[in-house]
Amino acid sequence: SQAFLALGFFVVSLADQFTTIEWGVFLAGIGGGFCEAPLTGLLSRVFPGREGYALNLSQISFGLGAASGPYLAGFLLERELSWRVLYFVPGIFSVLLFALLLRERELFAEGKNEVFSLRSLQALGEWKTLLCASFLAIFLYVGAEIGTSAWVSTYFVRELQRGFSLAGAAMGIFWGMITVGRLVFGLLARKVSYLLLLRLLILWSFFALLLFNLTRNVPVVLFALLALGLGFSAVWPLIVAWVAQRVDTLQATAIGLTVAAGGLGALFFPWFMGILADRVGLRFVFLVALVLVAGLFGVTQSRFFREGKA
């Protein structure tokens, strides 16, 4: 995964045309997928019964990077640092991490791998309704998150006529609250039902996104982003934890497939919302995100989302 990430970052940093940048992003995306799906499955197996707690805490570092990265990038770009440096430096870190993992590979050599068999595949077939519900939930969530986070900076610059620094700070606020929320709700997940917490957070996110859509007042928009980050914070980990709670056989495979459904959402919605922004305006992107959150709440209220083992 780190090799793909490093290669992708270096390709983008050295690109001289947009097509090359697209290939670099594609390679980095492969690396990110290879990294995230197995790690999520591993955590669920190491912390049985505490998946919500473990997955929320594991995502804190992601939130820290996502909160500080946009702010730092906006700060440096306004001071005329080349955008290429912003990709070259992460490539160096990926190379260093690749070397570290290669040196410590014996730490991962004793893991018990899942074995495909007719019985295990039949078990996955029996859980197809459950898995389809989780696929749809994660797909809708990623669409809503991408619809917000990927376009917030552009919205601040193009629609609200603000600078890169404030646009980066807005992203920092959003991802910072996601980080804080994952810490708080990770601890709450040890004592509160995953589904109850999940439904409350989705409902909170709906009203925060509704407020975001109803105003152009910058302080109120920033407050709505703060509230939305808090609401979104634990949704992804709780959906994955719910899958881990419900599935025994081929648990890591089921989790990996669920994460992959999120990847499909990340593949489709930026393209779709980019077309929407060009055709009817950027504000409609956030209206679509609101509809997706409403759909997500409906999915989690369905009879397919229940507590306990499948």
Secondary structure, DSSP 8 states (H G I E B T S, - for coil): -HHHHHHHHHHHHH-SSHHHHHHHHHHHHHHHHHHHHHHHHHHHHHSTT-HHHHHHHHTHHHHHHHHHHHHHHHHHHHTT--TTHHHHHHHHHHHHHHHHHHHTGGGGTT-------HHHHHHHHHTHHHHHHHHHHHHHHHHHHHHHHHHHHHIIIIIS---HHHHHHHHHHHHHHHHHHHHHHHHHTTTS-HHHHHHHHHHHHHHHHHHHHH---HHHHHHHHHHHHHHHTTHHHHHHHHHHHH--TTHHHHHHHHHHHHHHHHHHHHHHHHHHHHHH-THHHHHHHHHHHHHHHHHHTSTT--SS--
